[in-house]
Amino acid sequence: MTRSTRTTLRTASGLAAAALTALALAGCATTGSGGDADPSAPAEISASPDLAAAEVTVLAAASLTEAFDDLATQFEAANPSVEVTVSYGGSGALATQIIEGAPADVFASAAEPPMQQVVDAGLAEDPVVFATNTLELVVPAGNPAGVTGLDDLANADLRIALCDESVPCGAASAKLLANEGITAAPDTLESDVKAVLTKVSLGEVDAALVYRTDVQAAGDDVEGIEVEAAADVVNRYPIAAITAAEADEAQAAAAAAFVEFVTGDPGRETLDSYGFGTP
């Protein structure tokens, strides 16, 4: 199936999708590389293989790109009658799009406030937090500027990128910097975390703050520098089906099944493998 709205930011970790898909068809899934579970142990696929034909549109935070591409592939393999299309972006912008009437069956946000906006608008009910994430300092491969820690983000001689505070990664970055008493000197503020990561991987900036999952996804293109204080600034990721009047019964059932899939064992194992924490 073609997904025209899928992003092209792929990494070596995304190559696991094909293997996971095959295992899903066999009724099992592998554990994440950081888990303690037996990789050979079967995991129950929570989706229903007898779902009626439907197209599910998912709007998801940019930091979920690799994991949700993988999960959508697995879900389609387990439910051949359902086509999943995923669009990625800043969570705040996605919430606004949903409220303004953009087609969406599922919303997955990188923080709770954007989801709450959608709930308050009467367009989602009972969101479930399915993952967590924390920030990490990131530099281009080889760390040409010799960045060593969070204090370097205040160095006006360095080229610095941050997420805009209107999106979850920017709000988290602002909180982390404030907690540490650091006034950053960003040269650019980006609308989502993948835009920040791209500037780092291309060597356009010397340092940035992104999620730890993005550092993992970028592979050898970047280097991560752990920030101990980041453990105190945790993003919680909620997901919910969108209650749209125009959605038919089959579409609503497929959307609910996708949410269940993400929040169930297959989702947990896949999210673990991409570096997301457990809520």
N, C-alpha and C positions, 0 to 999 in steps of 0.2 A: 504494500500500500504506500502511496506517496503522501508525504507530509510536507506540504510546501512551506509551512510556518515553522518547521524545526530549524534551530540555529545550526550554523556550521562549525561551532567551536567544539571540536572533538579532540579527545586525547586517547592515549594508549589504554587508559582504564576503560574506555567505552567499548573496546574490542571484546570485553566480556559479555556483551549483549547477546551475541550469537549463541555462545555456550549456555547462557542462562535460559535463552528461549528454548533450546533443545531440551534442557532439563525440565522446563515448565511443562512441555508437551508430554514428558514422561511422568509427570505428576510429582516432581521434586524440584528443589532449588538448592544451590550451593550457599554456604555461609560466607559472610564477608571475611576478608583476609585478616582483619583484626579480631575476629571472634574466637571463642573457645570451643564452639560447638563442633561436632564431628562433621566434616564436609560430606561424608557419605550418608548422613542421616536424612531421611525424607522430610520435606516440609510440605504441608498441605496447601494447595492452591485454593484461595478463598473465593475466586470468581466462579460464576455459574456458566458452564459450557453451553447451556441451552437458552442464553439470552437472545431475544429477538433482534433482528437487524436494526442497527442504530449507529449514528455518528455522534461521538462525544467530543466536545470542544473543551479543552483544559487550558486555563490561564494560570501560569505558574511563575514564581519568582525566578529571576535569571540564574541564581545560584543553584537551582535544581536541574539545570539543563541536562547534564550527563545522566544523572540518576533517573529523571523522569523520561528521557528518551528510552532508557533501558526498561523501565517499568511499563511504559506504553507498549513496547515490543512484546514483553512477556504477557501482558494482559490480552493483546490481540491474538497471540498464539493460543492462549487458553480459551478465548472467546472469538472464534473466526468470523462471527456475524457482526462484530463491532469494530468500527474504525475510530481510532483515537487521534485527534489532532491537537498538538500542544503548541501554544504560543508563549514566549518568555519575555519578561521585562521587569522593570522596577515594580515592586509590590504596590506602592501608592498609586502609580499610573494605572496599573491593572485594575485596582479597586475602583478608580474613577471611571474607567471604561465600562465596567460592569454596571455601575450605578447609572451611567448615561445610556445604557441599553445595548452595549456590545454583546454579540452572541457568546454565551458561556454556559457550560453545564457544570464545571468544577472549577473552584478557585483554590490555589495553594499559595499561601503568602509566606514571606520570610520573617514576618513578625505579626504580633496579634493586633496592633492598632489598625492596619489596613483591612484586615478581616472584619474587625468590629464595625468599620464604616459600612461594609456590605451587609452585615447583620442588622445594623441600625436602620438601613434602608429597606429592610424586610425582604432581602433577596437571598438570604442564607440562614440556616438554622443549625444549632448544635455543632459548631466547628470542633474538630478534634486535633489536638497538638500531636503531630506524628514524628517530629525530629527537632533537634537542636543544633546550633552552630556557634562557633566563636571566631574571633578575628585573629589574623596573623599578619605580621609584617612580611612583605614580599618584595624581592629585588630581582633584576634581570639575572640570567645565568652568569655565574662568575663574579657577581656583585662588584661591578667595576667602580662604583663610587665608595666602596668600603663601608657600607652602612652596617652599624652594629646593634642599634636598638631604637626604641620608640622616640628617644630624644632627637634623633636625626631628622624627624619630620618637622622640627622647628628650624632647621638649617636652611636659610634663604639661598644658600649657594647650591643646594640640591634641587633637582626637579622632582616634585612631589605630586602624586595623584590621590584623591580621596573620592568616595561616593558623596553625592550631594546629601545634605541632612534630610531631605524630603523622602528618601528611601531608607529602608531598614539598615543597610550596611553603613550608610552615612550617619544615621542617628546613633548606631552602636559605636562608630568611630568617634563621634563627638563626645559621647559619654565616657569612653575609655580615655581619651586625651584629657578631658576635664578631671577625671579621677586622678590622673597622674600629674596634673598641673602643667600640662604641655600645651603651648599655643602653636599649632601647626601652621606652616606656610605653604599651603597647596598652590600649585601652578595651574591645576585644573580640577574641576568638580564634575563628576560623571553621573549619568542618570541611572546606572545600574552597575553591579559589581563586575560583570563581564567586560564592560567598557574599560574599567580601571585595570583589570587583569590584562587586557589586550595591550594597553599602553606600556605596561611593565614588560610583557613578553617580547614586544617589538623594540625595547630599549629606548622608548620615548621619554620615560621618566626613570629616576634612580631608585625610588621607593614608593610604596603605597600600603594601604591597609585593605585586605580582602578577607573573605572567610577562609578558614583552614581547608575546607573542601575544594575551594578554587585553586589553592596552591597545589593540592594533590592532583587535581584535574589537569593542570598545566604541565605536569611532568617536568622534563629536563629544560623547558623553556625558561623556568624561573627557579629561584631558591627561596625557601621560607625561613623566617627567623621567628621563633616562638616568643610570645610576649606573655610573661607569667600573669600579669594583671588582667589579661583578656579573659581569664577564667571567671572573673567577676561580672562580665558583661556577656550574657548568654541570650542569643536570639532563639525564640520558640516559634516553630513553624506550624500553623494551623491549616487544615484542609476542610472543605465543605462542598456539598453539592449546591448548585445555584437553583433557587426556586423560581423558574421562569414560566410564565403563563402559557407560552407557545410550545413548551416541551411536551411531547406526547409520552404516553405511558412507557413505551419501549426505551425512549431516550432517557427518561428519568430513572428507569431501572438500571440502565447501563451506567449512568453517572454514579448512582449509589453503589453499584458493584465495583467501579473503579476506585472510589473512596475506600471501600472495604478492603480492596486489594492492597492499596498503598499502606493502610493502617494495620494490615494483618502481617502474617509471617513472611510472605514473599517480599512485601515492601520493606519490612524491618531488615531483612538480610541484605537486600540490595542497597538500602540507605547506609547500612553499616559499611559495606564495601566501598562506598564513595566518601566515607569519612564523617558522616553525620552522626550526632549523638542521639542517645535515647532519652526521650522526655521523662 
